[in-house]
Amino acid sequence: MKKYERVIGVDVSSKKLDLSDSLGKLPAVIDNSVEAIRAKLVKMITAAESVLVVCESSGGWEGVMVDLLHEAKVDVAVVNPRQTHHFAQAHGYLEKTDTIDAKVIRQFGEQIKVHLAKPRTEREKRFQAISRRRLQVLTMINQEQNRKMLCVDESSLVFIDESLKMLKKQLKELDTQIKKLIDEVSKDTPSVRVIASVPGVGPVTTATLCCELPELGNVSRGAIAKLVGVAPMAHQSGERDGKRRARGGRVIVRRSLYMAALVATQRNPVIAKFYLRLLQRGKPKKLALIACMRKLLLIIHDMVRNGQTWDPERKARDQAVSNLATGSTCSEGH
């Protein structure tokens, strides 16, 4: 774990950034704008300093700050809010204010090993923006469909139908742009081409994994599973030995991976066989699907790390070697 001379915690909101500087040189609050971030944060960090800036994932509101800090060659970590919340509880923070949150985030960065965010190319920034816009449109479609189910006024139904028509048209256009961008981004981002080669993984999942999971291929298998929330977590105390459950992680990635795993049980030969074996052993369908999510993620993770596109014959050989090594015919959860 690298030791930094200075750690800055940032609590991000749409309009402002609350700062907690270990050296106390920064203002407590600045605007969340390009001008303020450059003048009151980036320029206050000297090139000779060993500095880490830590913030929470805040639905994209942290994006401008992260990009500007990367331009200035400053290390940045974007952490899971759930982790900092548990950290605050463990350290006895009962009150919650933006100032306290910034302090907690700084202390988290000082005491816990964090994964550094990778600088993004302009193509990757556009890729993420379109990917997130698609998720927003999909959410609005679901909301309008729910409203339609409860609506009894005919004139209101007309407006809802018009809204749905417009949103579905936008969704179709976004899907077209995502497919086009995958071809463009793959020119300077080989991981895009690697992910897109996996049967069952479509353009939307490819975009989501590339944009929302930059750690893919760069951390351990256990770490990547925990980041997504598909790692079985122990729940034991005293004589009680509870069931291991997968929980937490990045919601956007987990949702997309769920849909990919669902398709992969039909179209991906490795995942399909794995899923069938689990069902034959009496595993509930939901539990088997979560195991497939984890297996699919780890396959993609290894492929990205090794720079290898999908090869079904190699996958079959690797599976056979794994079975011989473990003395089993199934490798659930690995």
ZIWOGI-V98957 format. One line per field, one symbol per residue. phi: phi as a letter, one per 30 degrees, with the letter a starting at -180 (. if undefined). burial: I if it has 16 or more other ideal C-beta (glycine too) atoms within 10 Angstrom, else O. A space follows every 10 residues. Layout:
phi: ???
burial: ???
//
This chain:
phi: .dccdbbbcb ccbdcbbccb cdciccddbb ddbedddddc bdddcddddc bbcbbcdbij ddeddddddd ddicdbbccd eddddddddd cidcdbbddd eddddddddd ccdccdddec ddddddeddd dddddddddd dddddddddc dcdddddddd dddddddddd dddddddddd dedddddcbe ddddddddej cceddedddd dcbddeicbd ddddddddjc cdcdbbahdd bdddbdaiid dedddddddd dddddccced dddddddddd djddeddddd ddeddddddd eddddcicdd bedddddddd dddddcibcb beic
burial: OOOIOIIIII IIOOOOIIII IIOOOIOOII OIOOOIIOOI IIOIIOOOOO IIIIIIIIOO IIIOIIIIII OOOIIIIIII OOOIOOIIOO OOIOOOOOOI IIIIIIIIII OOOIOOIOOI OOIIOOIIOI IIOIIOIIOI IOOIOOOOOO OOOOOOOOOI OOIIOOIOOI IOOIIOIIOO IIOOIIOOIO IIIIIIOIII IIIIIIIIII IIIIIIIIOO OOOIIIIIII IOOOOOOOOO OOOOOIOIII OIIIOIIIII IIIIIOOIOI IIOIIOOIOO OOIOOOOIII IIIIIIIIII IOIIIOOOOI OOOOIOOOIO OOOOOOOOOI OIIO
//
